[in-house]
Amino acid sequence: MTNHLDAATALLARSPLIDGHNDLPWQLRKAGPDAVRTDIAAPVSFTHTDLPRLAQGKVGAQFWSVFVPVTLAGEAAVATTLEQIDFVRSMVRPTRRRWNSRAPRRTWSGSAPAAGWRR
């Protein structure tokens, strides 16, 4: 079993794991008005996502979803979407420096992702 873990750890050291969809902003909104002030740079007990767990899981990039339910329509859908965008921006802003400081510096060069990432 250790060989598989070592191989996975080595792979993640070479290639970033990118989570392409995370509903954390909506989950925080559903948890109540105080939850939107949650500091995701510290462990968060009521969700599956926080920066320490993302780093521990070797996540190299995260796309925050600006999800709103399809049950919303018209002005309510537009207003909620704009609120979610604003919330994601406010959530990312204070953690950007802490998150970036943990990630290895990578730059994109070339057209093939496997060959294009380098430190």
N, C-alpha and C positions, 0 to 999 in steps of 0.2 A: 504493500500500500504506500509506503514511503516513496518509492520510485515514482509513482503516479503524482504524488503531491510535489515532489521535487521537480518533475517535468513540467507540471502546471505552473509552479512558481517561476521557473526559468522562462517559460513562454510569456508569462505576464510581465516579466522584467524586460523582455524584448519588444513586446507588442502591447499597446494600450487596450484595455477592455473598455468599450464605450457602451454605456447604457443609453439606449435611444428613446426611452420613454419612462418618465417617472411622474406619478400623480401626487407627489408629496404636497404641492400647493393646495390641491383640492382637499386632500385628507386633512390638512391643517385648518382649512376653512370650515370643513364639516365638524371638526373637533370643538369649535367655538371661538368666540372673539378673542380670548386670551391666547389661544394656540397660535394665532398668526404672528405673535411676538416670540415664538419658540426659537431659541438659538441652536441651529443645526450643527454648529461647530462643536457642541457638546453632545454626549449621548442623549437620545430622545427615547423615552420609555414607551410612548403610545403609538409609535410608527415603526416601520421597518427601515427607515432611511435617516441617517445622520452622517456627518462628515467622518467621524471616526470609523464607522462601519464601512463606508464607501472606501476609505483608505485601506482598511484591513482586508477588504475584498479585492483590492488591487484595481478598483475602478479608476480609469485614467481620464474619463470625460463623462459628463452627465448632461442630458438634455431634459430640462424641466418642462413637463407638459402643461399647457394652459388649457386644461380640460374644463368643459362645462357640460352638464347633462343635456341630452336632446329634448328633454321635457321643457326646457326653457325656449321661448320663442320671442320673436320681435325685439322690442326695446330691452326686455329683461335679459335676453341672450347677449345682446350687444354690450349692455352695461356690465353684466357679470364677466364677460370675456375681457373687457377693458380693466375691470378690477383685478382679475387674475393676472393679467400682464403686469399691472402696477405692482401687485404683490410679489411676483417672481423677481422683478427688478429690485424691489426693496429687500428681498430675501438673499439675493445673490451678492448685492453690493458689499455688505459688511464681511462676508465670508470669502470673497474672491481672493484676497491676499493670503489668508490662511490656507485655502484649498490649493492655490497655485504654488505655495511654498513647499508643499508636500510632494508635488508631482515632479517626476524627472523632466527636465527640459527636453522637448522634442520639437523638431521642425519638419515640415513636409518638404520632400524633394523627390520628384519623379512621379510616374503615373501609377505604379503598382503599390498598393498599401503595404504589402509585406516587405517590399524592398525600399519603400519611400520613407519610413520612419527611422529617424536616427537621433541619437542623443547628442 
